[in-house]
Structures are given as structure tokens and as C-alpha cells.
Amino acid sequence: MKEITVEELQTIKNPVIIDIRAPIEFKDGAIPEAINIPLFTDKEREEIGTIYKHEGQAAAKWRAMEFVSPKIPSLLHQIKSVMENGDELIVHCWRGGMRSKAVVTFLEFAGIYANRLTGGYKAYRQYILQQIPTMFPEKAIVLHGLTGVGKTEVLKKLKATGYPTIDLEEMAAHRGSIFGTIGLGEGNNQKTFDSLLYKELQDIKGSTYFVMEAESKRIGKAVQPEELTDRKMRGINIYIHTPLEQRVKQLVNEYVLPYQNEPWYHDQISIGTEKIIRRIKDNEMKKMLVQSLEIKDYQEMISILLEHYYDPRYDHATLEYDGKFIDVYADDFDAASLKVMAEINKLMVEKKVAFEGQI
């Protein structure tokens, strides 16, 4: 039985990773791009655990065998169907124990050779938490701007053009506002966030800088590592300015139009807005928000929230940053993307000239 360490896994170009843990374990945290082909259902796993606790290991193993035996042909067929020629097949469970050993043995009997990940997902998790603090490029370029200027869209344009980026909202599955999870599900937990951050840091390895948004330390359910917060606070800041009308349009396109006909939409918007209303002291503004919500005038509601709630709070937050600010004025995020790219290119030229002047 061939085993592979987490460190060795990083050197494989295109591994096919099979996570055989129960769906509930996989949902809690997984290696990015791993395929969940569970050996046990959640209910079966729970029953085996109960038997182990009350009747001991032998009885639990016997019950596990009863569950697995009828599944073996289907299990092997599923794994075989996701394999591609030339790719390394990696199988893992929680800590490299009996489940992964059993599946690799079944595969070998069928003439399919797989690597078993030593230590399983637990070892992977420990490894990435050790590595992440050491992987950040030297300098952060931080995108600022009032809610709705399209910072995320600018970041995605930069990434598509080849600039090194870290998209924290994407990793957290949360847009960073009170309506942050609309259309995105529950949001990612810390384990999933860390795994996606590690993968993104691998992708930009070797770069001297990276571009990110000026997110708060907590994004949804996840918290940024201290090292990233430190880079952000000492970075180069680009502040994007776009007109209020464009910002409202951007937020309507992002938060309203794709979802407004969904049965859950109005309730979710109402819950988020009510949280904000509780924080507002201006009774007239409260009344305007309630009225726009009642008649489902989401555009008017967004306009009020921007002018009277988000904008005053955002400008105050920029005072925490140490580095210089570069202002970029644009009519929309497409124009902003081009101007931000030009500023980054200029910064890189300046840095190169300064470096060459020291030689």
C-alpha cells in the first residue's frame, strides 16, 4: 500500500483526491477540488460511533463491514469514473485510519492503484495552518471605496488579466455587508476559508505583491490571519470613487435583480434591514427605510442605506491604515479596473527603478 504525505501531495500537478468521509465531515472542511465519495452515510457513521462507544471496537468494525460490503462495487465504479489517465489517485479519510486503508485495499484488488494520504484531512489541516503565515507576498495593494463602487468586480478583472489577487469575499462566500450571504448560501466556515486561502496563496507564489479588498478582519463566519491583516494595514491603498447613481445601480444588479423573484428574498432583505434600523438614531431615516421596504422599492432603500448608513461608516474605517492613498475616479467598475491596473503598473515600475538605483 503506497502512502503519500501532505508535503508530497503539494508536488503533484493534477491529483484526483477522493475524500471518503461522511458528507457531514466533508461539508465541515475539505481539501479544495477533492471529490466526496463517502464510505458511510452520516446516519451510518453515527450508528458505528454509538456501537463503538457502548459495545467496543470489534462490534463497531462488524457493523461497518455490514454497511460497506454491499457498496463495494458501486464505490469502486464511482472512483474509477472520476479518474483520468496520468493523474495520481489520492484517497483519504479523517486521519488516515481504517476507512482509507480499506478503500485503497479494495481498489488494489480491482487493479486500481491509489495513494493513501498519511494522516488524512487532519494532517492536511495542520499543514496549511503552519504554511499560510509564511506564504504572503511582501506587499499588499489594498482596494478601498464606498459600498457599491465595484471593488470585487475590479478585483476579479485584475485576476482574469493575470494580476496576483486574494479574493477574501469569494473564500468566505460572503460579500462583507449586512446582506453578505444573499444568493451565496450559508457562507463558508473557517476550515473552508483557510483551505481556499492556502490554494490562492499557492497560485500567486513568487509574486512580490498581491491585490486585495479592504475587508474587516471578520468576513461572515471566517477570520483573516494576523499576518494578512498586518500586510493590509501597511499596504499601498487605492481608493476607488464612482458616482452614487452608479453605485446604486451596481448594488441593484448584484443584490436585487438576480434574486428578487425568489420566495425567500424579501424576508432575507427585511431581516438585514431591520438589523440596520435598530442601529440608526434618525427617526426620519428609519421611517423612510421601513416605507421603501414595505413597498419593495429596493432601489430607494439601497440609496438611503448608502447615503445615511454605509458611507459615513466607511470613511471612518480608512483612518486605520498607515500607507499612502491613491485616488482613482471612474464612472463604472470597468473604467476603474483599467485605472487601477495603470496605477499598479506605475507602482511596479517605480519599485523596479528604486531597486536598480540601489545596485
LINNOR-V169370 format. One line per field, one symbol per residue. ss: DSSP state (H for helix, E for strand, - for the rest). psi: psi as a letter, one per 30 degrees, with the letter a starting at -180 (. if undefined). Layout:
ss: ???
psi: ???
//
This chain:
ss: -EEE-HHHH------EEEE---HHHHHH------EE-----HHHHHHHHHHHHHH-HHHHHHHHHHHHH--HHHHHHHHHHH------EEEE-----HHHHHHHHHHHH-----EEE--HHHHHHHHHHHHH------EEEEEE------HHHHHHHHHHH---E--HHHHH-----------------HHHHHHHHHHHHHH-----EEEEE----EE--EE--HHHHHHHH--EEEEEE--HHHHHHHHHHHHH--------HHHHHHHHHHHHHHH---HHHHHHHHHHHH---HHHHHHHHHHHHHHHHHHHHHHH----EEEEE---HHHHHHHHHHHHHHHHHHHHHHHHHH-
psi: jklkleeeeffkeiljjjjglleeeeefklkkgkkjikekleeeeeeeeeeeeffleeeeeeeeeeeeeffeeeeeeeeeffklkfkkkkklbehhbeeeeeeeeeeeeggkklkkjkfaeeeeeeeefeeefffklekkjkklklkffheeeeeeeeeffgkjljjeeeefhkgfafgfgkfgbflkleeeeeeeeeeeeefgkfkfllkllillekjbflkkleeeeeeefgakkjjkklleeeeeeeeeeefdeffffkffeeeeeeeeeeeeeffkfjeeeeeeeeeeeeghieeeeeeeeeefdeeeeeeeffffkellkkkkklflfeeeeeeeeeeeeeeeeeeeeeefff.
//
